[in-house]
Amino acid sequence: MNEINLDATDAIVGRLMSYAAKQALLGNKINVFNAEKALMSGSIEYNFERYHHLIKETGQYNRGPFIPKLADRFVKRLVRGMLPHKRQRGAQAYKQIMCYRGVPVEFKDKKLTAYEPADKKRLNAIKFITIQQLCTKLGGK
């Protein structure tokens, strides 16, 4: 079991989290740092409407779906959809993934790796937003 420390700065969040999900299913422990700086393609209006509709207009307010408004929890919720989280194997893999805003003190001296296929240069869209911008627009801090 290896520990992989990923830096999400200027990384496409979907590609980065799919890599993290695959590695967690293989048994590796994944730490994702700077989750608030990850990118999502599309304009801020498009992404806000997408998640606002999911929060306000589907389901029931006390039964969900519950979408977190903090950037690190939002990113961890994204990876949950990429795992079979209702089965034992997927639930175990989901516990192996940790997301952080910034870099905590205990990880300051560890080397962070950037996942190259998730780099911002590969994003063909002109419009993109950070996870922090989206969470702030949804009502987070």
C-alpha positions as CSV (number, residue, x, y, z in Angstrom):
1,M,0.0,0.0,0.0
2,N,1.6,3.2,-1.2
3,E,0.8,6.8,-0.3
4,I,0.2,9.1,-3.2
5,N,0.2,12.9,-2.6
6,L,-1.5,14.8,-5.4
7,D,-1.4,18.5,-6.0
8,A,-4.7,19.7,-7.4
9,T,-3.5,23.2,-8.3
10,D,-4.6,24.0,-11.9
11,A,-5.7,20.4,-12.5
12,I,-8.9,19.3,-14.1
13,V,-10.9,18.0,-11.2
14,G,-12.7,15.1,-13.1
15,R,-9.5,13.7,-14.6
16,L,-7.6,14.0,-11.3
17,M,-10.4,12.4,-9.3
18,S,-10.8,9.5,-11.7
19,Y,-7.1,8.8,-11.3
20,A,-7.4,9.0,-7.6
21,A,-10.4,6.6,-7.6
22,K,-8.5,4.0,-9.7
23,Q,-5.5,4.2,-7.4
24,A,-7.7,3.9,-4.3
25,L,-9.4,0.8,-5.8
26,L,-5.9,-0.7,-6.2
27,G,-5.3,-0.2,-2.5
28,N,-3.2,3.0,-2.4
29,K,-3.8,5.8,0.1
30,I,-4.5,9.1,-1.8
31,N,-4.0,12.6,-0.4
32,V,-5.3,15.5,-2.6
33,F,-3.9,18.9,-1.6
34,N,-5.1,22.4,-2.7
35,A,-8.5,21.1,-3.6
36,E,-9.9,24.6,-3.8
37,K,-7.6,25.4,-6.7
38,A,-8.7,22.6,-9.0
39,L,-10.5,23.6,-12.2
40,M,-13.9,22.7,-13.7
41,S,-14.7,23.4,-17.3
42,G,-17.6,25.6,-18.2
43,S,-18.7,29.1,-17.2
44,I,-19.6,29.9,-13.6
45,E,-23.3,30.4,-14.6
46,Y,-23.5,27.0,-16.2
47,N,-21.9,25.1,-13.3
48,F,-23.9,27.1,-10.7
49,E,-27.2,26.3,-12.4
50,R,-26.2,22.6,-12.6
51,Y,-25.5,22.2,-8.9
52,H,-28.1,24.7,-7.8
53,H,-30.7,22.6,-9.6
54,L,-29.4,19.5,-7.9
55,I,-29.5,21.1,-4.4
56,K,-32.8,23.0,-4.6
57,E,-35.1,21.4,-7.1
58,T,-34.5,17.6,-6.8
59,G,-35.2,15.4,-3.9
60,Q,-36.3,16.7,-0.5
61,Y,-34.5,19.2,1.7
62,N,-34.1,16.8,4.6
63,R,-33.4,13.7,2.6
64,G,-30.9,14.9,0.0
65,P,-29.0,15.0,-2.2
66,F,-26.6,16.8,0.0
67,I,-23.9,18.7,-1.9
68,P,-21.1,20.1,0.4
69,K,-20.2,23.7,0.1
70,L,-16.6,23.5,1.3
71,A,-14.1,22.9,-1.4
72,D,-12.4,19.8,0.1
73,R,-15.6,18.0,0.8
74,F,-17.0,19.0,-2.6
75,V,-14.0,17.3,-4.3
76,K,-14.3,14.2,-2.1
77,R,-18.0,14.0,-3.0
78,L,-17.1,14.1,-6.7
79,V,-14.9,11.1,-6.4
80,R,-17.7,9.2,-4.6
81,G,-19.6,9.0,-7.9
82,M,-16.6,7.3,-9.5
83,L,-16.5,4.5,-7.0
84,P,-18.9,1.7,-6.2
85,H,-19.3,3.3,-2.7
86,K,-22.3,1.1,-1.7
87,R,-20.2,-2.1,-1.9
88,Q,-17.5,-3.1,0.5
89,R,-14.6,-2.7,-2.0
90,G,-15.7,0.8,-3.0
91,A,-16.4,1.9,0.6
92,Q,-13.0,0.8,1.6
93,A,-11.5,2.7,-1.4
94,Y,-13.5,5.8,-0.5
95,K,-12.0,5.8,3.0
96,Q,-8.5,5.8,1.5
97,I,-9.0,9.2,-0.2
98,M,-8.4,12.4,1.7
99,C,-8.9,15.9,0.3
100,Y,-7.4,19.0,1.9
101,R,-7.7,22.8,1.4
102,G,-4.1,24.0,1.2
103,V,-1.3,21.9,2.6
104,P,-1.5,20.9,6.3
105,V,1.5,21.3,8.6
106,E,2.1,17.5,8.8
107,F,2.5,17.3,5.1
108,K,4.7,20.4,4.5
109,D,7.9,18.4,3.9
110,K,6.3,15.7,1.7
111,K,6.7,15.9,-2.1
112,L,3.5,16.7,-4.0
113,T,3.1,15.2,-7.4
114,A,1.1,16.7,-10.2
115,Y,-0.9,14.3,-12.4
116,E,0.2,15.3,-15.9
117,P,-2.9,14.2,-17.9
118,A,-5.1,16.4,-15.7
119,D,-3.1,19.6,-16.4
120,K,-4.8,22.9,-17.3
121,K,-3.0,22.9,-20.7
122,R,-5.1,19.9,-21.8
123,L,-8.4,21.8,-21.1
124,N,-9.6,22.9,-24.5
125,A,-12.4,25.0,-23.1
126,I,-11.9,28.8,-22.9
127,K,-14.1,29.1,-19.8
128,F,-13.3,27.4,-16.6
129,I,-13.7,28.1,-12.9
130,T,-12.0,26.9,-9.7
131,I,-13.8,24.8,-7.2
132,Q,-13.5,27.6,-4.6
133,Q,-15.4,30.0,-6.9
134,L,-18.2,27.5,-7.4
135,C,-18.5,26.7,-3.7
136,T,-18.6,30.4,-2.8
137,K,-21.3,31.0,-5.3
138,L,-23.3,28.0,-3.9
139,G,-23.1,29.6,-0.4
140,G,-19.9,28.2,1.1
141,K,-17.1,30.1,2.8
